Amino acid sequence: MQTLDQNDASQACSPCCCTTPFFNSPTSHNTIAKPRNSSAECRHTFAATTTSSIFPSTQFTNHESLPSLQESFNEFNRVYPQYSETEQVDHVRANEYYHLSVSNHTCLDYIGIGLFSYSQLQHHDASKVQFASSSVPQTPQYSDIPSFSMSCKTGSLKTLLLHGGHESEFESAMRKRIMGFLNICENDYFMVFTANRTSAFKLVADSYQFQSSRKLLTVYDYESEAVEAMISCSEKRGAKAMSAEFSWPRLRIQTTKLRKMMIVSKRKKKKKKGLFVLPLHSTVTGSRYPYIWMSIAQENGWHVLVDACALGPKDMDCFGLSLFQPDFLICSFYKVFGENPSGFGCLFIKKSAISSLEASSCAGIVNLVPEKQPHKHLSEDSSDTDLELEQKSLPSSIECKCLDQVDSLGLILITNRARYLINWLVMSMLKLKHPNTEGVPLVKIYGPKVKFDRGPALAFNIFDWKGEKVEPVLVQKLADRSNISISYGFLHHIWFADKYAEEKGRVLETKVVGVQGVTGNKKDRDKVGITVVTAALGFLADFEDIYKLWAFVARFLDADFVEKERWRYTALNQKTIEV
C-alpha cells in the first residue's frame, strides 16, 4: 500500500491513509509512524471544518424555515469545494441511471456494489430517451428477462474446491472480472457463487470444523439475518457463539472484552481456536473497525472471515488483502441501484484454508446461467453455431457495466464524495430542534457522528417534542410515501458503563413483544437493543438525495405531522398506519 506525503494527505485526503484503519490499533503501546501524523491532522481538520461551517450558530425549529435545495447546495459547496471534482459521478447517474431522476425517487436503503446499470435492462430505442434535453422525459421499459439467471449446485463444498466442477465460459469470465475488480488473486483464493449473502455465511457455518475448533466470535453492532443464520447453524454443530460488545453512546468496540475473548494461552496456540468474523464496517451505524483485529485473531490461532459486503466500490483497493490474507471473504452484489434483477453473493476461500473445512452439503452454491435470448445484432436466420452464440453471450460491458463505471471513477473520487455527503447529513440532522424552551433535539444519532473515516451509513431515531420515540417502521412508511427508500435495523450487544445505568433503562427495548426486562440468559440479552431508522449512501448518491431526507425528517418538527398524514390517507381511502 502506497503512503502519501503531507501535501497529498491534506489535499486529496486519500482513503488509503485515512479510511482504512491500519494504524487504529486497540493497543496503546503501538508506535505512531510519521504518515499517521499527516493523516490525523487531515481527519481533525475535516471534522472541525464540518462542525463549525455547516449552518454555523443555527438551529432549525420549523421545517418551513429550512433553506431551499439550491441555497443548501451552495452552502454545501462552500464547505466542501472539492465536491465539484466528483461531478463525473453525476454524469454516470444522468446517462445510465436517469430513471432515478425521472421517477423522483431517492434510494437510501442499501450499501453495496452494483453490478448492472439501468441501460442494460431496457428494450427501447435510445434515441427516444433524451433525459438531458427532452422536456418530457420518457421512462424506458425494463426487460422481463435479466441477462442471466441462477441454478442450484449439489454436492460438497470441500469436494468442489478440491476437485473442481463444471464451469461455463460465461461463469469463468464473470469470476475473473469480479476477482479482478476486488483485487483478489486466483492463485491464492477459490471463488464460488452463492444465491445471496445469507447463503454464503451459512455455507461456511455448514462446512467449518466446529467439532474441533469450537468457537465462533462475531463483531456486529446490529442484528444481521446472515450472521444470525450462521450462528444458528454453527450452534447446532456444537459451536460456542460469542459476540463483541459496543460501548454506549458511541458504540465503539469494547476492546478489553474482545481481546480477552480472542487471546489464548501459549500452550493452546498450536490448536485453532475457532472462526473470527469481522465486518469491515457496520452497514447500519457506519462505524469502521480497525483491521488490526484480524492480525490479533491470526496471531492467536483463529481462522478469519472478513465480511466485505459493506464495502463501497473500489474499497478493496486499499484493504491490504495481501497483508492480512483472511481465510474467508464474503461480498455481495446485492442490488442494482434502484432495481434488483439478479443479485448474488460471492464466497472466497483461501486455498490453504481448505483443510479447515469438512465434507458437507453445498446448499446455497449456484451456477450463473446466461439467458438464451436473441441478441439485437443477430437476425433470426443467423447461421451462428451454439458455441459461437455462447461466445457472444460472455460477460462484457452487458453484464459488468457498473463495475466498469466504478473502475473509471476510482477510489479517491468515490470515497471523498460519500464522505462529504454523509457528514453534511449528520451535521444537518443535529441542527433540527423542537420549538420548545428546552430545545429538545429532533434526531438522535447512534454510533459515529461527524467523522472523517465514518462509513456512508447512518443510524438514527426521531423523537417528538415530549421526547418520545417515533417508531422506525412508521418513519420508513412515511418516507416511502415521500418517494424516499430508507430502512430500519436493530442495534444490539450494547454495553453501558455505570454512569449510564439510568439511561440504559430508558433507551433499551426488547425486540420480541411481551418479553420484559433484561436477564442473564444469552438469548434474552440478544433480544434487547434499539430499533433504529437507517439510511445508506450508494456510490451514485447525490446532494439532492440527502437534502430530501433531511427535509423529510424536518417535517416531524410539526407536532401534528403524523396525525395529518393519517387523516390525509384516510381521506384518500388508503389503509391507515397504526402508531
C-alpha positions as CSV (number, residue, x, y, z in Angstrom):
1,M,0.0,0.0,0.0
2,Q,1.4,3.4,-1.0
3,T,1.9,6.1,1.6
4,L,1.1,9.7,1.0
5,D,3.2,12.7,1.9
6,Q,1.7,15.5,3.9
7,N,0.7,17.6,0.9
8,D,-1.2,14.6,-0.6
9,A,-2.9,13.8,2.6
10,S,-4.1,17.3,3.2
11,Q,-5.4,17.9,-0.3
12,A,-6.7,14.6,-1.5
13,C,-7.5,13.1,1.9
14,S,-6.8,9.7,0.3
15,P,-8.8,6.8,1.8
16,C,-5.7,4.8,1.7
17,C,-4.2,6.8,4.5
18,C,-7.4,7.7,6.3
19,T,-10.4,5.5,5.8
20,T,-8.5,2.2,6.1
21,P,-7.7,1.9,9.8
22,F,-4.4,0.0,9.6
23,F,-3.0,2.1,12.4
24,N,-6.0,2.3,14.7
25,S,-4.8,-0.5,16.9
26,P,-6.7,-1.3,20.0
27,T,-3.5,-1.4,21.9
28,S,-1.9,1.7,23.4
29,H,1.8,0.7,23.0
30,N,2.0,0.8,19.2
31,T,4.4,3.4,17.8
32,I,2.9,6.1,15.6
33,A,4.5,6.4,12.2
34,K,5.0,9.8,10.6
35,P,2.3,9.2,7.9
36,R,-0.2,8.9,10.7
37,N,0.6,12.5,11.9
38,S,-0.5,13.8,8.4
39,S,-3.5,11.5,8.5
40,A,-4.6,12.5,12.0
41,E,-4.2,16.2,11.1
42,C,-6.3,15.7,8.0
43,R,-9.0,13.9,9.9
44,H,-9.1,16.5,12.7
45,T,-9.2,19.5,10.2
46,F,-12.0,17.9,8.2
47,A,-14.2,17.2,11.4
48,A,-13.6,20.6,12.8
49,T,-14.4,22.3,9.5
50,T,-17.6,20.3,9.1
51,T,-18.8,21.0,12.7
52,S,-18.1,24.7,12.6
53,S,-19.1,25.5,9.0
54,I,-22.4,23.8,8.3
55,F,-25.2,26.2,9.3
56,P,-23.0,27.8,12.0
57,S,-24.8,29.1,15.1
58,T,-28.1,28.0,13.5
59,Q,-30.9,25.7,14.7
60,F,-34.0,24.8,12.7
61,T,-37.2,24.6,14.7
62,N,-39.7,24.7,11.8
63,H,-39.5,22.7,8.6
64,E,-40.7,25.7,6.6
65,S,-37.6,27.6,7.7
66,L,-35.2,25.2,6.0
67,P,-33.1,26.8,3.3
68,S,-34.1,25.7,-0.3
69,L,-32.3,22.9,-2.1
70,Q,-30.3,25.4,-4.1
71,E,-29.3,27.5,-1.1
72,S,-28.3,24.4,0.8
73,F,-26.3,23.2,-2.2
74,N,-24.5,26.5,-2.5
75,E,-23.6,26.3,1.2
76,F,-22.5,22.7,0.9
77,N,-20.1,23.6,-2.0
78,R,-18.7,26.4,0.2
79,V,-17.9,23.9,3.0
80,Y,-16.7,21.2,0.6
81,P,-15.3,22.9,-2.5
82,Q,-13.7,19.7,-3.7
83,Y,-17.1,18.1,-4.2
84,S,-17.2,19.7,-7.6
85,E,-14.4,17.4,-8.6
86,T,-16.8,14.4,-8.3
87,E,-19.2,15.6,-10.9
88,Q,-18.2,12.6,-13.1
89,V,-20.5,10.6,-10.9
90,D,-23.4,12.9,-11.8
91,H,-22.7,12.2,-15.5
92,V,-22.8,8.5,-14.9
93,R,-26.0,8.8,-13.0
94,A,-27.6,11.0,-15.6
95,N,-26.6,8.8,-18.5
96,E,-27.1,5.3,-17.0
97,Y,-29.5,5.7,-14.1
98,Y,-31.7,8.6,-15.3
99,H,-34.8,6.7,-14.1
100,L,-33.9,7.9,-10.6
101,S,-34.4,11.5,-11.7
102,V,-37.4,10.7,-13.9
103,S,-39.2,8.9,-11.1
104,N,-38.1,11.4,-8.5
105,H,-37.2,8.6,-6.2
106,T,-34.5,8.6,-3.6
107,C,-32.9,5.3,-2.8
108,L,-31.1,5.2,0.6
109,D,-31.9,1.7,1.7
110,Y,-28.8,-0.4,1.0
111,I,-25.0,-0.4,0.8
112,G,-23.3,-2.5,-1.8
113,I,-21.5,-2.8,-5.1
114,G,-23.8,-2.6,-8.0
115,L,-23.3,-5.0,-11.0
116,F,-25.6,-3.7,-13.6
117,S,-26.6,-0.3,-14.9
118,Y,-30.1,0.6,-15.9
119,S,-29.4,0.8,-19.6
120,Q,-28.7,-3.0,-19.7
121,L,-32.2,-3.8,-18.6
122,Q,-34.2,-2.0,-21.2
123,H,-35.6,-2.6,-24.6
124,H,-36.1,0.7,-26.2
125,D,-34.8,3.0,-28.9
126,A,-32.1,5.0,-27.2
127,S,-32.9,8.0,-29.5
128,K,-36.3,8.2,-27.8
129,V,-34.9,8.8,-24.3
130,Q,-33.0,12.1,-24.0
131,F,-33.1,12.8,-20.4
132,A,-30.8,15.8,-20.6
133,S,-32.6,17.6,-23.4
134,S,-36.2,16.3,-23.6
135,S,-38.8,18.5,-22.0
136,V,-41.0,15.4,-21.3
137,P,-38.6,12.6,-20.3
138,Q,-39.9,9.1,-21.2
139,T,-39.4,6.2,-18.8
140,P,-37.8,3.3,-20.6
141,Q,-39.3,-0.2,-20.3
142,Y,-37.5,-2.9,-18.3
143,S,-36.7,-6.2,-19.9
144,D,-38.6,-9.1,-18.4
145,I,-35.5,-11.3,-18.6
146,P,-32.3,-10.5,-16.7
147,S,-29.0,-11.1,-18.5
148,F,-28.5,-14.3,-16.5
149,S,-30.2,-16.5,-14.0
150,M,-29.1,-18.9,-11.3
151,S,-29.3,-22.6,-10.9
152,C,-28.5,-24.6,-7.7
153,K,-25.4,-26.8,-7.4
154,T,-25.4,-30.1,-5.4
155,G,-22.6,-31.9,-3.6
156,S,-20.0,-30.9,-1.1
157,L,-18.2,-27.5,-0.9
158,K,-14.9,-29.2,0.1
159,T,-15.1,-31.7,-2.8
160,L,-16.0,-28.9,-5.2
161,L,-12.9,-26.9,-4.0
162,L,-10.5,-29.9,-4.2
163,H,-11.7,-31.4,-7.4
164,G,-13.3,-28.6,-9.2
165,G,-16.6,-28.7,-11.0
166,H,-18.1,-27.7,-14.4
167,E,-17.8,-24.0,-15.1
168,S,-19.1,-22.5,-18.2
169,E,-17.2,-19.9,-20.1
170,F,-19.7,-17.3,-19.0
171,E,-19.1,-18.2,-15.3
172,S,-15.4,-18.2,-15.8
173,A,-15.4,-14.8,-17.4
174,M,-17.7,-13.4,-14.6
175,R,-15.5,-14.9,-11.9
176,K,-12.3,-13.4,-13.5
177,R,-14.0,-10.0,-13.8
178,I,-15.2,-9.9,-10.2
179,M,-11.9,-11.2,-8.8
180,G,-10.1,-8.6,-10.8
181,F,-12.4,-5.8,-9.6
182,L,-11.8,-6.9,-6.0
183,N,-8.1,-7.3,-6.4
184,I,-8.3,-11.0,-5.3
185,C,-5.6,-13.3,-6.8
186,E,-6.8,-16.6,-8.3
187,N,-3.5,-18.2,-7.2
188,D,-4.5,-17.6,-3.5
189,Y,-8.3,-17.9,-3.4
190,F,-11.1,-20.1,-4.7
191,M,-14.4,-18.3,-5.5
192,V,-17.9,-19.7,-5.5
193,F,-21.1,-18.0,-6.4
194,T,-23.9,-18.2,-3.8
195,A,-27.6,-17.4,-4.0
196,N,-27.1,-14.4,-1.7
197,R,-25.2,-13.1,1.3
198,T,-27.0,-15.3,3.8
199,S,-26.3,-18.4,1.8
200,A,-22.5,-17.6,1.8
201,F,-22.5,-17.2,5.6
202,K,-24.5,-20.4,6.1
203,L,-22.3,-22.3,3.7
204,V,-19.2,-21.5,5.9
205,A,-21.1,-22.5,9.0
206,D,-22.1,-25.8,7.4
207,S,-18.6,-26.6,6.4
208,Y,-16.3,-25.2,9.1
209,Q,-14.7,-27.7,11.5
210,F,-16.6,-26.6,14.6
211,Q,-16.2,-30.1,16.0
212,S,-12.5,-29.4,16.8
213,S,-12.4,-25.6,16.6
214,R,-15.5,-24.9,18.6
215,K,-15.7,-21.1,18.9
216,L,-17.5,-18.6,16.7
217,L,-16.7,-14.9,17.5
218,T,-18.5,-12.1,15.6
219,V,-18.3,-8.3,15.7
220,Y,-21.7,-6.8,14.7
221,D,-23.4,-3.9,16.4
222,Y,-26.6,-4.7,14.6
223,E,-28.7,-7.8,14.0
224,S,-27.9,-9.3,10.7
225,E,-30.0,-12.1,9.1
226,A,-26.9,-13.6,7.5
227,V,-25.0,-13.6,10.8
228,E,-27.9,-15.0,12.7
229,A,-28.2,-17.8,10.2
230,M,-24.5,-18.6,10.7
231,I,-24.8,-18.6,14.5
232,S,-27.8,-20.8,14.5
233,C,-26.2,-23.3,12.1
234,S,-22.9,-23.3,14.0
235,E,-24.5,-23.8,17.4
236,K,-26.4,-26.9,16.1
237,R,-23.0,-28.3,15.1
238,G,-21.6,-27.8,18.6
239,A,-20.0,-24.3,18.3
240,K,-20.0,-21.8,21.1
241,A,-21.1,-18.4,19.7
242,M,-19.7,-15.2,21.2
243,S,-20.0,-11.6,20.3
244,A,-18.1,-8.4,20.7
245,E,-19.9,-5.6,22.7
246,F,-20.1,-2.0,21.9
247,S,-19.9,0.9,24.4
248,W,-22.7,3.4,24.8
249,P,-23.1,6.0,23.5
250,R,-20.7,6.0,20.5
251,L,-21.0,2.2,20.1
252,R,-17.2,1.7,19.9
253,I,-15.9,-1.8,20.3
254,Q,-15.2,-2.8,23.9
255,T,-11.6,-3.6,23.2
256,T,-10.7,-5.1,26.6
257,K,-13.5,-7.6,26.4
258,L,-12.9,-8.5,22.8
259,R,-9.2,-9.0,23.3
260,K,-9.9,-11.3,26.3
261,M,-12.2,-13.5,24.2
262,M,-9.6,-13.7,21.5
263,I,-6.3,-14.3,23.3
264,V,-5.3,-17.9,24.0
265,S,-2.6,-19.3,26.2
266,K,0.7,-20.2,24.7
267,R,0.1,-23.9,25.2
268,K,-3.1,-23.8,23.2
269,K,-1.8,-21.7,20.3
270,K,-1.0,-24.8,18.2
271,K,-4.7,-25.6,18.0
272,K,-7.0,-23.5,16.0
273,K,-9.5,-21.8,18.4
274,G,-12.3,-21.2,16.0
275,L,-13.7,-18.7,13.5
276,F,-13.5,-14.9,13.9
277,V,-16.0,-12.9,11.8
278,L,-15.2,-9.2,11.2
279,P,-17.2,-6.8,9.0
280,L,-15.0,-4.0,7.7
281,H,-17.6,-1.6,8.8
282,S,-21.2,-1.5,10.1
283,T,-23.9,-1.2,7.4
284,V,-26.2,0.3,10.0
285,T,-24.2,2.8,12.1
286,G,-21.3,3.5,9.7
287,S,-18.7,2.5,12.3
288,R,-15.4,1.3,10.9
289,Y,-13.4,-1.3,12.7
290,P,-9.6,-1.4,13.0
291,Y,-8.1,-4.1,10.7
292,I,-5.5,-4.9,13.4
293,W,-8.2,-7.2,14.9
294,M,-7.5,-9.6,12.0
295,S,-3.8,-9.7,12.9
296,I,-4.6,-10.3,16.6
297,A,-7.0,-13.1,15.7
298,Q,-4.5,-14.8,13.4
299,E,-1.7,-14.5,16.0
300,N,-4.0,-16.3,18.5
301,G,-4.9,-19.2,16.3
302,W,-8.2,-18.1,14.8
303,H,-9.4,-18.6,11.3
304,V,-10.6,-15.2,10.0
305,L,-13.7,-14.5,7.9
306,V,-14.0,-10.9,6.5
307,D,-17.4,-9.6,5.7
308,A,-16.8,-7.2,2.8
309,C,-20.5,-6.7,2.0
310,A,-20.5,-3.2,3.4
311,L,-17.5,-2.1,1.4
312,G,-18.2,0.6,-1.1
313,P,-17.0,0.3,-4.7
314,K,-13.2,0.2,-5.0
315,D,-12.6,0.0,-1.2
316,M,-10.8,-3.3,-1.8
317,D,-8.1,-1.2,-3.5
318,C,-6.9,-0.1,-0.1
319,F,-7.9,-3.1,2.0
320,G,-4.5,-4.7,2.1
321,L,-5.6,-8.2,1.2
322,S,-2.1,-9.3,0.7
323,L,-1.1,-8.1,4.2
324,F,-3.9,-9.8,6.1
325,Q,-4.9,-12.7,3.9
326,P,-8.1,-13.8,5.7
327,D,-9.2,-17.4,5.3
328,F,-12.6,-16.5,4.0
329,L,-14.1,-13.4,2.5
330,I,-17.7,-12.7,1.6
331,C,-19.0,-10.0,-0.7
332,S,-22.4,-9.4,-2.2
333,F,-23.7,-7.9,-5.4
334,Y,-26.9,-7.5,-3.7
335,K,-28.8,-4.8,-5.6
336,V,-28.7,-2.7,-8.7
337,F,-29.2,1.0,-7.8
338,G,-33.0,1.1,-7.9
339,E,-33.7,-2.4,-9.3
340,N,-32.7,-5.9,-8.4
341,P,-32.8,-8.2,-11.4
342,S,-30.3,-10.8,-10.3
343,G,-28.4,-10.3,-7.1
344,F,-25.9,-12.9,-5.8
345,G,-23.2,-13.4,-3.3
346,C,-19.5,-14.4,-3.6
347,L,-17.6,-16.6,-1.1
348,F,-13.8,-16.6,-1.4
349,I,-11.8,-19.4,0.3
350,K,-8.1,-19.2,0.8
351,K,-6.6,-22.3,-0.7
352,S,-4.6,-23.0,2.4
353,A,-7.8,-22.9,4.5
354,I,-9.5,-25.8,2.7
355,S,-8.2,-28.2,5.4
356,S,-10.4,-26.3,7.9
357,L,-13.5,-27.5,6.1
358,E,-15.4,-30.7,6.5
359,A,-17.4,-32.5,3.8
360,S,-21.0,-31.1,3.9
361,S,-23.8,-30.2,1.6
362,C,-23.1,-27.2,-0.6
363,A,-26.7,-25.8,-0.4
364,G,-26.6,-22.2,-1.5
365,I,-23.9,-22.6,-4.2
366,V,-25.2,-21.6,-7.6
367,N,-24.3,-21.6,-11.2
368,L,-24.7,-18.4,-13.2
369,V,-26.6,-19.3,-16.4
370,P,-26.8,-16.8,-19.3
371,E,-30.2,-16.3,-20.6
372,K,-30.7,-17.7,-24.1
373,Q,-32.0,-14.5,-25.5
374,P,-31.6,-13.4,-29.1
375,H,-29.1,-10.5,-29.4
376,K,-30.3,-7.4,-31.2
377,H,-27.4,-7.7,-33.7
378,L,-28.4,-11.3,-34.6
379,S,-31.1,-12.0,-37.2
380,E,-33.5,-14.9,-36.8
381,D,-31.9,-16.8,-39.6
382,S,-28.4,-16.3,-38.2
383,S,-26.1,-19.2,-39.1
384,D,-24.1,-18.9,-35.9
385,T,-23.4,-22.2,-34.1
386,D,-24.4,-22.8,-30.5
387,L,-20.7,-22.4,-29.5
388,E,-20.5,-19.1,-31.4
389,L,-23.7,-17.9,-29.7
390,E,-22.3,-18.8,-26.3
391,Q,-19.1,-16.8,-27.0
392,K,-21.3,-13.8,-27.8
393,S,-23.1,-14.3,-24.5
394,L,-19.9,-14.0,-22.4
395,P,-19.9,-11.1,-19.9
396,S,-18.8,-7.9,-21.3
397,S,-20.0,-4.3,-20.7
398,I,-23.8,-6.1,-20.9
399,E,-23.1,-7.7,-17.6
400,C,-20.4,-5.7,-15.9
401,K,-21.0,-2.1,-16.9
402,C,-21.4,-0.9,-13.4
403,L,-18.1,-2.3,-12.4
404,D,-16.5,-0.6,-15.5
405,Q,-18.1,2.7,-14.4
406,V,-16.7,2.3,-10.9
407,D,-13.3,1.5,-12.2
408,S,-13.3,4.6,-14.3
409,L,-14.3,6.8,-11.3
410,G,-11.7,5.5,-8.9
411,L,-11.3,5.0,-5.2
412,I,-10.5,8.6,-4.1
413,L,-13.3,10.2,-6.0
414,I,-16.0,7.8,-4.8
415,T,-14.8,7.8,-1.2
416,N,-14.4,11.6,-0.9
417,R,-17.9,12.1,-2.4
418,A,-19.5,9.8,0.1
419,R,-17.5,11.5,2.9
420,Y,-18.8,14.9,2.1
421,L,-22.4,13.8,1.7
422,I,-22.7,11.6,4.8
423,N,-21.0,14.2,7.2
424,W,-23.2,17.0,5.9
425,L,-26.3,14.9,6.5
426,V,-25.1,14.0,10.0
427,M,-24.4,17.7,11.0
428,S,-27.6,18.9,9.4
429,M,-29.7,16.3,11.3
430,L,-28.2,17.6,14.5
431,K,-29.4,21.1,13.7
432,L,-33.0,20.2,14.0
433,K,-34.5,21.1,17.4
434,H,-38.1,21.2,18.7
435,P,-39.5,24.7,19.2
436,N,-39.7,24.5,23.0
437,T,-37.7,26.2,25.7
438,E,-35.6,23.0,26.3
439,G,-34.6,22.8,22.6
440,V,-35.2,19.0,22.5
441,P,-33.2,17.5,19.6
442,L,-35.5,16.0,16.9
443,V,-32.9,13.4,16.0
444,K,-30.7,11.0,18.0
445,I,-27.8,9.6,16.0
446,Y,-26.2,6.2,17.1
447,G,-22.6,5.4,16.5
448,P,-20.1,7.9,15.0
449,K,-21.3,11.4,14.3
450,V,-19.1,13.8,12.3
451,K,-16.0,11.8,11.5
452,F,-13.6,11.8,8.6
453,D,-13.5,8.0,8.2
454,R,-17.1,7.0,9.1
455,G,-18.9,4.7,6.7
456,P,-21.7,6.0,4.4
457,A,-24.4,4.7,6.6
458,L,-26.5,6.4,9.3
459,A,-28.5,5.0,12.2
460,F,-30.9,7.4,13.9
461,N,-34.2,7.9,15.6
462,I,-36.8,10.7,15.6
463,F,-38.2,12.0,18.9
464,D,-41.3,14.1,19.3
465,W,-41.4,17.3,21.5
466,K,-42.1,15.2,24.5
467,G,-39.0,13.1,24.0
468,E,-41.0,10.0,22.9
469,K,-39.5,8.0,20.0
470,V,-41.4,7.8,16.7
471,E,-41.4,4.1,15.7
472,P,-38.8,3.5,12.9
473,V,-41.3,1.4,11.0
474,L,-43.7,4.3,10.9
475,V,-40.9,6.6,9.8
476,Q,-40.0,4.2,7.0
477,K,-43.6,4.1,5.7
478,L,-44.0,7.8,5.8
479,A,-40.7,8.2,3.9
480,D,-41.8,5.8,1.3
481,R,-44.9,7.9,0.7
482,S,-42.5,10.8,0.0
483,N,-40.6,8.6,-2.5
484,I,-37.7,8.0,-0.2
485,S,-36.5,4.5,0.4
486,I,-34.9,4.0,3.8
487,S,-34.8,1.0,6.1
488,Y,-34.7,0.1,9.8
489,G,-32.4,-2.1,11.9
490,F,-31.9,-3.4,15.4
491,L,-28.8,-2.4,17.4
492,H,-27.7,-5.0,20.0
493,H,-24.8,-6.1,22.1
494,I,-24.6,-2.6,23.7
495,W,-22.6,-2.2,26.9
496,F,-23.4,0.6,29.4
497,A,-20.9,1.9,31.9
498,D,-22.2,2.5,35.4
499,K,-22.6,6.2,34.8
500,Y,-25.1,5.4,32.0
501,A,-27.2,3.0,34.2
502,E,-30.2,5.3,34.3
503,E,-30.0,6.0,30.6
504,K,-29.8,2.2,29.9
505,G,-33.3,1.7,31.3
506,R,-34.7,4.4,29.0
507,V,-33.1,3.5,25.7
508,L,-33.1,-0.3,25.6
509,E,-36.1,-2.2,24.3
510,T,-37.0,-5.8,23.7
511,K,-37.3,-7.0,20.1
512,V,-40.0,-9.6,20.9
513,V,-43.3,-8.2,22.3
514,G,-44.1,-9.4,25.7
515,V,-40.6,-10.1,26.9
516,Q,-40.0,-7.9,29.9
517,G,-36.7,-6.7,31.4
518,V,-33.1,-7.9,30.9
519,T,-32.0,-11.2,32.3
520,G,-28.7,-13.0,32.4
521,N,-29.7,-15.5,29.7
522,K,-27.7,-15.1,26.5
523,K,-30.7,-15.5,24.2
524,D,-32.7,-12.9,26.2
525,R,-29.7,-10.5,26.0
526,D,-29.7,-10.8,22.2
527,K,-33.3,-9.7,22.1
528,V,-32.5,-6.4,23.9
529,G,-31.4,-3.4,21.9
530,I,-32.6,-0.4,20.0
531,T,-34.7,-0.3,16.9
532,V,-33.4,2.5,14.6
533,V,-34.0,4.1,11.2
534,T,-31.2,3.6,8.8
535,A,-30.1,5.4,5.7
536,A,-27.2,4.4,3.4
537,L,-25.5,6.1,0.5
538,G,-24.6,4.2,-2.6
539,F,-21.8,5.5,-4.9
540,L,-24.4,7.2,-7.1
541,A,-26.0,9.2,-4.3
542,D,-26.0,13.0,-4.8
543,F,-26.7,16.1,-2.7
544,E,-30.4,16.2,-3.7
545,D,-30.8,12.7,-2.2
546,I,-29.6,13.7,1.3
547,Y,-31.3,17.0,1.2
548,K,-34.7,15.3,0.5
549,L,-34.1,13.0,3.5
550,W,-33.2,16.0,5.7
551,A,-36.3,17.9,4.6
552,F,-38.5,14.9,5.2
553,V,-37.1,14.4,8.7
554,A,-37.6,18.1,9.5
555,R,-41.3,17.7,8.9
556,F,-41.5,15.9,12.2
557,L,-40.9,19.3,13.8
558,D,-44.6,19.8,13.2
559,A,-46.2,18.2,16.2
560,D,-49.2,17.3,14.1
561,F,-47.3,15.9,11.1
562,V,-48.1,12.2,11.8
563,E,-51.8,12.9,12.5
564,K,-52.1,15.0,9.4
565,E,-50.7,12.1,7.3
566,R,-53.1,9.7,8.9
567,W,-56.1,11.9,8.0
568,R,-54.8,12.6,4.5
569,Y,-54.6,9.0,3.6
570,T,-57.9,8.2,5.3
571,A,-59.5,10.8,3.1
572,L,-57.9,9.1,0.1
573,N,-59.4,5.7,1.2
574,Q,-55.9,4.5,1.9
575,K,-55.0,2.0,4.6
576,T,-54.1,3.9,7.7
577,I,-51.0,3.3,9.8
578,E,-51.4,2.4,13.4
579,V,-48.9,4.3,15.6
